[in-house]
Amino acid sequence: MKIGGRAQGDPSLPGLLAQAATNGDELVVVHGGGDEVTALQRRLGSEPTFIGGRRVTTEHDMEIVRMVLSGTVNKRLVRQLLDVGLPAIGISGEDGGILTATILEGGALGAVGEPLAADARPIEALLGAGFVPVISPLGRHADTGQGLNINGDDAAAAIAGALRADELLLLADVPGVLDASGVVVPSIAADDVDQLIASGVAKGGMTAKLQASRRALAAGVATVRISDVNALLDPAVGTRLTTAHSTA
């Protein structure tokens, strides 16, 4: 699952994760934290820029991203999970070369990467030892080893694909993809994603979630859902992405 920065603020989240674990599920947590990155950028005198819901990241920004995501946010989540009895271990997508990436959009976004591959072996080793991996979405350039900021949804999709996960949950602060009237769209075919983005129904961060969902399905993930934390215990809530072709 990928837990967005705002969803991490839900006080029920650690307990819900603990309940999900008691159901026999193996959990792998990829997290965001963009709001906290933005807050630190502003404290340090720079204003963040976004293109298509993705953060432009300079080399200086990359130091801030690593500090916040692999440091503050990652260790806070680990502590919260340990407090509810989950044996969490915090790592980064840079650790063990888990996430290998290339520069996204020819460098238009700076030190931002698009995952080329995810190495599941370090994660599987932790799962096999009974731990819950908590992963920050950073990676390494495939050729240079440069650290890259990777959109959390993209990172989660790549990792879920490498693990052949039964389900990828993209947890946000909204109950799913909302139509123009604010009602949750229960199901979206992968081949309708571009149309939803073009029409404006999906924009900003939801654009990245839908694109990542489509990639996860193509990589062999059985099910993808976009929802709030209620999806952890209720398989019926949220927006489900499917590989079915549109009949429209």
LINLIN-V497896 format. One record per backbone hydrogen bond with DSSP energy under -1.0 kcal/mol. CO is the residue of the C=O (numbers start at 1). NH is the residue of the N-H. If there is no record, write none. Layout:
BEGIN
co=CO nh=NH
co=CO nh=NH
END
This chain:
BEGIN
co=1 nh=30
co=2 nh=171
co=3 nh=32
co=4 nh=8
co=6 nh=9
co=7 nh=10
co=10 nh=13
co=12 nh=16
co=13 nh=17
co=14 nh=18
co=15 nh=19
co=16 nh=20
co=17 nh=21
co=18 nh=22
co=20 nh=25
co=21 nh=24
co=29 nh=135
co=30 nh=3
co=33 nh=37
co=34 nh=38
co=35 nh=39
co=36 nh=40
co=37 nh=41
co=38 nh=42
co=39 nh=43
co=40 nh=44
co=41 nh=46
co=42 nh=45
co=49 nh=56
co=51 nh=54
co=54 nh=51
co=57 nh=111
co=58 nh=62
co=60 nh=64
co=61 nh=65
co=62 nh=66
co=63 nh=67
co=64 nh=68
co=65 nh=69
co=66 nh=70
co=67 nh=72
co=68 nh=73
co=69 nh=74
co=71 nh=75
co=72 nh=76
co=73 nh=77
co=74 nh=78
co=75 nh=79
co=76 nh=80
co=77 nh=81
co=78 nh=82
co=79 nh=83
co=81 nh=86
co=82 nh=85
co=86 nh=88
co=87 nh=132
co=89 nh=134
co=91 nh=136
co=93 nh=99
co=94 nh=97
co=95 nh=98
co=98 nh=119
co=99 nh=140
co=100 nh=116
co=100 nh=117
co=101 nh=142
co=102 nh=114
co=104 nh=107
co=105 nh=108
co=107 nh=110
co=109 nh=57
co=110 nh=112
co=111 nh=149
co=112 nh=104
co=114 nh=102
co=117 nh=100
co=120 nh=124
co=121 nh=125
co=122 nh=126
co=123 nh=127
co=124 nh=128
co=125 nh=129
co=126 nh=131
co=127 nh=130
co=132 nh=89
co=133 nh=29
co=134 nh=91
co=135 nh=31
co=136 nh=93
co=136 nh=138
co=137 nh=150
co=139 nh=148
co=140 nh=101
co=141 nh=145
co=146 nh=141
co=148 nh=139
co=149 nh=113
co=151 nh=155
co=152 nh=156
co=153 nh=157
co=154 nh=158
co=155 nh=159
co=156 nh=160
co=157 nh=161
co=158 nh=162
co=159 nh=163
co=160 nh=165
co=165 nh=222
co=168 nh=225
co=169 nh=2
co=170 nh=227
co=171 nh=4
co=177 nh=185
co=179 nh=182
co=183 nh=179
co=186 nh=240
co=188 nh=242
co=189 nh=192
co=190 nh=193
co=192 nh=196
co=193 nh=197
co=194 nh=198
co=195 nh=199
co=196 nh=201
co=196 nh=202
co=203 nh=206
co=204 nh=208
co=205 nh=209
co=206 nh=210
co=207 nh=211
co=208 nh=212
co=209 nh=213
co=210 nh=214
co=211 nh=215
co=212 nh=216
co=213 nh=217
co=214 nh=218
co=215 nh=219
co=216 nh=221
co=217 nh=220
co=223 nh=168
co=224 nh=241
co=225 nh=170
co=226 nh=239
co=227 nh=172
co=228 nh=231
co=229 nh=232
co=230 nh=233
co=230 nh=234
co=234 nh=237
co=239 nh=226
co=240 nh=188
co=242 nh=190
END
